[in-house]
Every structure is written in C-alpha cells, then in structure tokens.
Amino acid sequence: MSKRIKVIPCSGMGKVYGLVARESALKVVQELCPNEASTVCLAYIVTGDQEAKELIEGQKCITLDGCPAMCAAKNAELAGGIVAEKVRVIDSFRKHKGAQPGTATELTEEGWLIADEIAGEISEKVKLLSREG
C-alpha cells in the first residue's frame, strides 16, 4: 500500500471553486509533490468502488472542497481515510476579494494564481505529513 498522502478534490462540477480544487490537487500530485502525494477520484469513493476504498482506507488524506458541503472530506472519512487536513477553496477566495477566477470550465489568469497559491499551501502540508510517517 502506498504511503503517499492522498490529495482528494471535490468534483464541484458547474462551479469555478470545484475547478480550482481539481487544478490545485493536480498541481500538487503531478508537479510539486509527485513522490509524496497521489490522488483518488472522488466519484469512485462516493460510489463505493472497492479499489478506491482500498487506496484511502487508513491513509492520510488532504481534501479540497469547493463549497461548505464538504463532500470530499465527508466521503473520504466514510471510506476509512484519515483526513488530516480539510481545505475549503472558498476560504482562499476571501484573500482575493473581487477576483474574477473564471468559470466552471476555464480559469482566468487570476484563477490560476489562486489555484497555484492553494497548491503551494497543500504541498507544504503534504511534506509535513510525509515527514511524520
């Protein structure tokens, strides 16, 4: 079983916050922490996919949710993941009042900057959790 920290973004379809969550997670697992982090598709977790459950059960997870419903965090916990950090994308937007991040399907330059900022914060958390063992 991989000891990589699982970074699980919400599906957030139809909202820019979901797109920011997904892009942030991808940046972490593909660019910033490819040896310390991996991701699992939330849709597989939600539908009870056995392989997805096995990937996160008992594993440290960081969830990224676009809205207050916190679906990624709730479902990761229900599947047996150890949610060490719950990130609400919408909270990051409070630091960027008036930002025009884009749409549910395309980020603007501002949107990419916010996604990169969130990814940087998550990568630091991944590194800390990885060191803890």
Buried (B, 14 or more C-beta within 10 A) or exposed (E): EEEBBBBBBBBBEEBBBBBBBBBBBBBBBEEBBEEBBBBBBBEBBBEEBEEBBBBBEEBBBBBBBBBEEBBBBBBBBEBBBBBBBBBBBBEBBEEBEEBEBBEBEEBBEBBBBBBBBBBEBBBEBBBEBBEEE
